[in-house]
Amino acid sequence: MRVGHGASVIDRGADYAVQMAVIGHDPNAVEIEVSERRLVVRIPGPTGFAERTFDFAQPIECDGVSARWRDGALLIVLPKKPGRRVAVE
């Protein structure tokens, strides 16, 4: 099992993009868990799970997260939760 050590996280302004090489695995077996400031990616292997954890400075809009698998690479897009403006009275 190979989980790329060279995972990249890119802050694209409105979202974060996480890309990692995952060679020789069934994309349907990959587990992706997201919470307000953390992403956990688990990939099963013969001796258990390989796990990568990513923490973010800004909160994530969990319902908008998407994941795509292409040619042994996993791309996860995590939209940032928008801030809320408060009117001063």
DSSP file (Angstrom, degrees, kcal/mol; ACC not computed):
  #  RESIDUE AA STRUCTURE BP1 BP2  ACC     N-H-->O    O-->H-N    N-H-->O    O-->H-N    TCO  KAPPA ALPHA  PHI   PSI    X-CA   Y-CA   Z-CA
    1    1 A M              0   0    0      0, 0.0     2,-0.5     0, 0.0    23,-0.1   0.000 360.0 360.0 360.0 133.9    0.0    0.0    0.0
    2    2 A R  E     -A   23   0A   0     21,-0.8    21,-1.1    48,-0.0     2,-0.6  -0.977 360.0-179.0-126.6 121.2    1.3    3.4   -0.9
    3    3 A V  E     -A   22   0A   0     -2,-0.5    19,-0.2    19,-0.2     4,-0.1  -0.983  41.8-111.0-112.2 119.4   -0.2    6.6    0.4
    4    4 A G    >   -     0   0    0     17,-3.5     3,-0.5    -2,-0.6    -2,-0.0  -0.213  17.9-156.4 -56.0 128.5    1.7    9.5   -1.0
    5    5 A H  T 3  S+     0   0    0      1,-0.2     2,-0.3    15,-0.1    -1,-0.2   0.673  86.5  74.7 -74.5 -16.6    3.7   11.4    1.6
    6    6 A G  T 3   +     0   0    0     15,-0.1    -1,-0.2     2,-0.0    -2,-0.1  -0.129  63.8 157.5 -91.5  38.9    3.6   14.4   -0.8
    7    7 A A    <   -     0   0    0     -3,-0.5     2,-0.4    -2,-0.3    13,-0.2  -0.372  28.8-148.7 -60.7 140.1    0.0   15.4   -0.1
    8    8 A S  E     -B   19   0B   0     11,-2.9    11,-2.5     2,-0.0     2,-0.5  -0.919  12.6-162.5-117.4 143.2   -0.6   19.0   -0.9
    9    9 A V  E     -B   18   0B   0     -2,-0.4     2,-0.5     9,-0.2     9,-0.2  -0.990  10.8-170.3-121.4 123.9   -3.0   21.4    0.6
   10   10 A I  E     -B   17   0B   0      7,-2.7     7,-2.3    -2,-0.5     2,-0.8  -0.965  17.6-145.8-119.9 125.3   -3.8   24.6   -1.3
   11   11 A D  E     +B   16   0B   0     -2,-0.5     5,-0.2     5,-0.2     3,-0.0  -0.807  19.9 179.2 -86.3 109.9   -5.7   27.5    0.1
   12   12 A R        -     0   0    0      3,-2.8     2,-1.4    -2,-0.8     4,-0.1   0.124  46.1-109.4-101.6  20.5   -7.6   28.8   -2.9
   13   13 A G  S    S+     0   0    0      2,-0.3    -1,-0.1     1,-0.2     3,-0.0  -0.606 111.6  37.6  92.5 -78.1   -9.4   31.6   -1.1
   14   14 A A  S    S+     0   0    0     -2,-1.4    66,-2.7     1,-0.1     2,-0.3   0.634 129.9   9.3 -83.6 -14.3  -13.0   30.3   -1.0
   15   15 A D  E     - C   0  79B   0     64,-0.3    -3,-2.8    45,-0.1     2,-0.4  -0.951  68.4-115.9-152.8 171.2  -11.9   26.7   -0.4
   16   16 A Y  E     -BC  11  78B   0     62,-2.5    62,-3.0    -2,-0.3     2,-0.5  -0.901  22.7-155.4-108.0 145.0   -9.1   24.4    0.4
   17   17 A A  E     -BC  10  77B   0     -7,-2.3    -7,-2.7    -2,-0.4     2,-0.5  -0.992   6.7-168.3-121.1 126.3   -8.0   21.7   -2.1
   18   18 A V  E     -BC   9  76B   0     58,-3.0    58,-3.0    -2,-0.5     2,-0.4  -0.964   7.0-178.0-114.7 123.6   -6.2   18.6   -0.8
   19   19 A Q  E     +BC   8  75B   0    -11,-2.5   -11,-2.9    -2,-0.5     2,-0.3  -0.979   5.9 168.0-124.1 134.3   -4.5   16.3   -3.3
   20   20 A M  E     - C   0  74B   0     54,-2.2    54,-3.1    -2,-0.4     2,-0.4  -0.999  34.4-119.9-145.5 143.5   -2.7   13.1   -2.5
   21   21 A A  E     + C   0  73B   0     -2,-0.3   -17,-3.5    52,-0.2     2,-0.4  -0.691  29.8 176.7 -81.6 128.6   -1.4   10.2   -4.5
   22   22 A V  E     -A    3   0A   0     50,-3.4     3,-0.5    -2,-0.4     2,-0.4  -0.869  12.6-165.3-135.9  99.4   -3.0    6.9   -3.6
   23   23 A I  E     +A    2   0A   0    -21,-1.1   -21,-0.8    -2,-0.4    49,-0.0  -0.694  60.4   4.5 -96.1 134.6   -1.8    4.1   -5.8
   24   24 A G  S    S+     0   0    0     -2,-0.4     2,-0.3     1,-0.2    -1,-0.2   0.792  93.5 120.4  75.5  31.4   -3.3    0.7   -6.2
   25   25 A H        -     0   0    0     -3,-0.5    -1,-0.2   -23,-0.1    47,-0.1  -0.905  68.0-109.2-127.7 156.0   -6.5    1.0   -4.0
   26   26 A D    >   -     0   0    0     -2,-0.3     3,-1.9     1,-0.2     4,-0.5  -0.732  23.1-147.4 -79.8 118.4  -10.2    0.8   -4.6
   27   27 A P  G >  S+     0   0    0      0, 0.0     3,-0.8     0, 0.0    -1,-0.2   0.781  96.5  63.4 -60.5 -25.0  -11.6    4.3   -4.4
   28   28 A N  G 3  S+     0   0    0      1,-0.2    -2,-0.0     3,-0.0    -3,-0.0   0.674  98.7  55.4 -72.2 -15.6  -14.8    2.9   -2.9
   29   29 A A  G <  S+     0   0    0     -3,-1.9     2,-0.2    15,-0.1    -1,-0.2   0.558  82.7 106.0 -92.4  -9.3  -12.9    1.7    0.1
   30   30 A V    <   -     0   0    0     -3,-0.8     2,-0.5    -4,-0.5    13,-0.2  -0.529  60.2-149.2 -73.3 133.8  -11.4    5.1    1.0
   31   31 A E  E     -E   42   0C   0     11,-3.0    11,-3.0    -2,-0.2     2,-0.5  -0.914  12.2-171.7-106.5 129.0  -13.0    6.7    4.0
   32   32 A I  E     -E   41   0C   0     -2,-0.5     2,-0.4     9,-0.2     9,-0.2  -0.983   3.6-178.3-122.4 124.0  -13.2   10.5    4.2
   33   33 A E  E     -E   40   0C   0      7,-2.8     7,-2.9    -2,-0.5     2,-0.4  -0.981   3.2-175.6-124.1 131.6  -14.3   12.2    7.4
   34   34 A V  E     +E   39   0C   0     -2,-0.4     2,-0.2     5,-0.2     5,-0.2  -0.983   6.9 171.7-131.1 139.2  -14.7   15.9    7.7
   35   35 A S        -     0   0    0      3,-2.7     3,-0.5    -2,-0.4    25,-0.2  -0.679  57.3 -69.9-129.1-172.5  -15.5   18.2   10.6
   36   36 A E  S    S+     0   0    0      1,-0.2    24,-3.0    -2,-0.2    45,-0.2   0.809 127.8   4.8 -56.0 -35.2  -15.5   21.9   11.1
   37   37 A R  S    S+     0   0    0     22,-0.2    19,-2.6     1,-0.1     2,-0.4   0.232 119.5  70.6-133.6  14.5  -11.7   22.3   11.0
   38   38 A R  E     - F   0  55C   0     -3,-0.5    -3,-2.7    17,-0.2     2,-0.4  -0.994  48.7-164.4-142.7 142.6  -10.3   18.8   10.2
   39   39 A L  E     -EF  34  54C   0     15,-2.7    15,-2.8    -2,-0.4     2,-0.4  -0.988   9.8-170.8-120.4 132.3  -10.1   16.3    7.4
   40   40 A V  E     -EF  33  53C   0     -7,-2.9    -7,-2.8    -2,-0.4     2,-0.5  -0.994   1.3-169.0-124.5 127.6   -9.3   12.6    8.0
   41   41 A V  E     -EF  32  52C   0     11,-2.7    11,-2.4    -2,-0.4     2,-0.4  -0.974   5.2-171.4-117.4 123.9   -8.6   10.3    5.0
   42   42 A R  E     -EF  31  51C   0    -11,-3.0   -11,-3.0    -2,-0.5     9,-0.2  -0.962   4.4-172.4-119.3 131.3   -8.4    6.5    5.8
   43   43 A I  E     - F   0  50C   0      7,-2.7     7,-2.6    -2,-0.4   -13,-0.1  -0.977  22.1-131.0-124.9 118.2   -7.2    4.0    3.2
   44   44 A P  E     + F   0  49C   0      0, 0.0     5,-0.2     0, 0.0   -15,-0.1  -0.356  32.3 167.8 -71.3 146.4   -7.5    0.3    4.1
   45   45 A G  E >   - F   0  48C   0      3,-2.6     3,-1.3   -44,-0.1   -20,-0.0  -0.806  52.3 -80.2-142.4-176.0   -4.6   -2.0    3.5
   46   46 A P  T 3  S+     0   0    0      0, 0.0     3,-0.1     0, 0.0     0, 0.0   0.741 128.1  36.6 -65.2 -23.8   -3.5   -5.6    4.5
   47   47 A T  T 3  S-     0   0    0      1,-0.3     2,-0.3     0, 0.0     0, 0.0   0.182 127.5 -75.7-115.0  17.7   -2.4   -4.6    8.0
   48   48 A G  E <  S-F   45   0C   0     -3,-1.3    -3,-2.6     2,-0.0     2,-0.4  -0.909  75.6 -25.7 126.6-156.0   -5.1   -2.0    8.8
   49   49 A F  E     -F   44   0C   0     -2,-0.3     2,-0.5    -5,-0.2    -7,-0.0  -0.786  39.4-145.7-102.4 139.8   -5.7    1.6    7.8
   50   50 A A  E     -F   43   0C   0     -7,-2.6    -7,-2.7    -2,-0.4     2,-0.4  -0.895  30.2-163.2 -92.7 132.8   -3.3    4.2    6.6
   51   51 A E  E     -F   42   0C   0     -2,-0.5     2,-0.4    -9,-0.2    -9,-0.2  -0.966  18.2-172.2-128.1 135.0   -4.5    7.5    7.9
   52   52 A R  E     -F   41   0C   0    -11,-2.4   -11,-2.7    -2,-0.4     2,-0.4  -0.983   9.7-163.1-121.3 136.8   -3.8   11.1    7.0
   53   53 A T  E     -F   40   0C   0     -2,-0.4     2,-0.4   -13,-0.2   -13,-0.2  -0.964   4.4-171.5-122.4 136.8   -5.1   14.1    9.0
   54   54 A F  E     -F   39   0C   0    -15,-2.8   -15,-2.7    -2,-0.4     2,-0.4  -0.996   6.1-159.2-129.1 130.5   -5.3   17.7    7.9
   55   55 A D  E     -F   38   0C   0     -2,-0.4     2,-0.3   -17,-0.2   -17,-0.2  -0.881   9.7-154.1-110.4 143.3   -6.2   20.6   10.2
   56   56 A F        -     0   0    0    -19,-2.6     4,-0.1    -2,-0.4    -2,-0.0  -0.891  18.9-142.1-122.0 147.1   -7.4   24.0    8.8
   57   57 A A  S    S+     0   0    0     -2,-0.3    -1,-0.1     2,-0.1   -20,-0.0   0.861  90.1  51.1 -72.6 -37.3   -7.3   27.5   10.1
   58   58 A Q  S    S-     0   0    0      1,-0.1    -2,-0.1   -21,-0.0     0, 0.0  -0.780  97.7 -98.8-104.7 148.0  -10.8   28.4    8.8
   59   59 A P        -     0   0    0      0, 0.0    22,-2.6     0, 0.0     2,-0.3  -0.256  36.6-128.9 -63.6 150.5  -14.0   26.4    9.4
   60   60 A I  B     -G   80   0D   0    -24,-3.0     2,-1.3    20,-0.3    20,-0.2  -0.777   9.4-128.2-102.3 142.1  -15.2   24.1    6.6
   61   61 A E    >   -     0   0    0     18,-3.1     3,-1.9    -2,-0.3     4,-0.3  -0.753  29.6-166.3 -85.5  91.2  -18.7   23.9    5.1
   62   62 A C  G >  S+     0   0    0     -2,-1.3     3,-1.3     1,-0.3    -1,-0.2   0.800  78.8  58.1 -56.8 -37.1  -19.0   20.2    5.7
   63   63 A D  G 3  S+     0   0    0      1,-0.2    -1,-0.3    -3,-0.1    -2,-0.0   0.699 104.6  53.2 -68.8 -17.3  -22.1   19.7    3.4
   64   64 A G  G <  S+     0   0    0     -3,-1.9    -1,-0.2    15,-0.2    -2,-0.2   0.412  78.0 121.6 -97.8   1.6  -20.2   21.1    0.4
   65   65 A V    <   -     0   0    0     -3,-1.3     2,-0.3    -4,-0.3    13,-0.2  -0.414  39.5-174.3 -69.3 137.7  -17.1   18.9    0.5
   66   66 A S  E     -D   77   0B   0     11,-2.1    11,-2.5    -2,-0.1     2,-0.4  -0.949  10.5-159.9-131.7 154.8  -16.5   16.8   -2.6
   67   67 A A  E     -D   76   0B   0     -2,-0.3     2,-0.4     9,-0.2     9,-0.2  -0.995   6.3-174.4-136.2 140.9  -13.9   14.1   -3.5
   68   68 A R  E     -D   75   0B   0      7,-2.6     7,-3.0    -2,-0.4     2,-0.5  -0.998  10.4-154.2-137.3 139.1  -12.7   12.9   -6.9
   69   69 A W  E     +D   74   0B   0     -2,-0.4     2,-0.3     5,-0.2     5,-0.2  -0.951  22.2 162.8-114.5 128.2  -10.4   10.0   -7.8
   70   70 A R  E >   -D   73   0B   0      3,-2.7     3,-1.6    -2,-0.5    -2,-0.0  -0.926  64.3 -21.3-150.7 123.4   -8.5   10.1  -11.1
   71   71 A D  T 3  S-     0   0    0     -2,-0.3     3,-0.1     1,-0.3   -48,-0.0   0.857 126.9 -45.0  51.3  45.7   -5.4    8.1  -12.2
   72   72 A G  T 3  S+     0   0    0      1,-0.2   -50,-3.4   -47,-0.1     2,-0.4   0.581 116.7 110.8  78.8   9.6   -4.3    7.2   -8.7
   73   73 A A  E <   -CD  21  70B   0     -3,-1.6    -3,-2.7   -52,-0.3     2,-0.5  -0.954  54.3-151.2-120.2 138.7   -4.8   10.7   -7.2
   74   74 A L  E     -CD  20  69B   0    -54,-3.1   -54,-2.2    -2,-0.4     2,-0.5  -0.929  10.6-169.3-107.6 125.8   -7.4   11.8   -4.8
   75   75 A L  E     -CD  19  68B   0     -7,-3.0    -7,-2.6    -2,-0.5     2,-0.5  -0.974   2.9-174.3-117.6 122.6   -8.6   15.4   -4.9
   76   76 A I  E     -CD  18  67B   0    -58,-3.0   -58,-3.0    -2,-0.5     2,-0.5  -0.972   7.5-160.2-118.2 126.5  -10.8   16.7   -2.0
   77   77 A V  E     -CD  17  66B   0    -11,-2.5   -11,-2.1    -2,-0.5   -60,-0.2  -0.933   6.2-171.7-110.1 124.9  -12.3   20.2   -2.2
   78   78 A L  E     -C   16   0B   0    -62,-3.0   -62,-2.5    -2,-0.5   -13,-0.1  -0.912  13.9-146.2-120.6 102.4  -13.4   21.7    1.1
   79   79 A P  E     -C   15   0B   0      0, 0.0   -18,-3.1     0, 0.0   -64,-0.3  -0.407  22.5-117.3 -67.9 142.7  -15.3   25.0    0.8
   80   80 A K  B     -G   60   0D   0    -66,-2.7   -20,-0.3   -20,-0.2     3,-0.0  -0.558  26.5-111.3 -79.1 143.4  -14.7   27.4    3.6
   81   81 A K        -     0   0    0    -22,-2.6    -1,-0.1    -2,-0.2     2,-0.0  -0.603  39.6-117.9 -71.6 127.4  -17.7   28.4    5.8
   82   82 A P        -     0   0    0      0, 0.0    -1,-0.1     0, 0.0     2,-0.0  -0.361  24.7-116.8 -69.3 147.5  -18.5   32.0    5.1
   83   83 A G        -     0   0    0     -2,-0.0     2,-0.5     1,-0.0    -3,-0.0  -0.287  25.3-123.7 -72.7 167.2  -18.2   34.5    7.9
   84   84 A R        -     0   0    0     -2,-0.0     2,-0.3     2,-0.0    -1,-0.0  -0.966  14.8-140.8-119.3 126.5  -21.3   36.3    9.1
   85   85 A R        -     0   0    0     -2,-0.5     2,-0.5     1,-0.0     0, 0.0  -0.661  13.8-154.0 -84.9 139.5  -21.5   40.1    9.2
   86   86 A V        -     0   0    0     -2,-0.3     2,-0.2     0, 0.0    -2,-0.0  -0.959  12.1-130.8-117.4 128.9  -23.1   41.7   12.1
   87   87 A A        -     0   0    0     -2,-0.5     2,-0.5     1,-0.0     0, 0.0  -0.555  17.3-132.7 -77.4 139.3  -24.8   45.1   11.9
   88   88 A V              0   0    0     -2,-0.2    -1,-0.0     1,-0.1     0, 0.0  -0.821 360.0 360.0 -92.4 127.1  -23.9   47.6   14.6
   89   89 A E              0   0    0     -2,-0.5    -1,-0.1     0, 0.0    -2,-0.0   0.409 360.0 360.0-103.1 360.0  -27.0   49.3   16.0
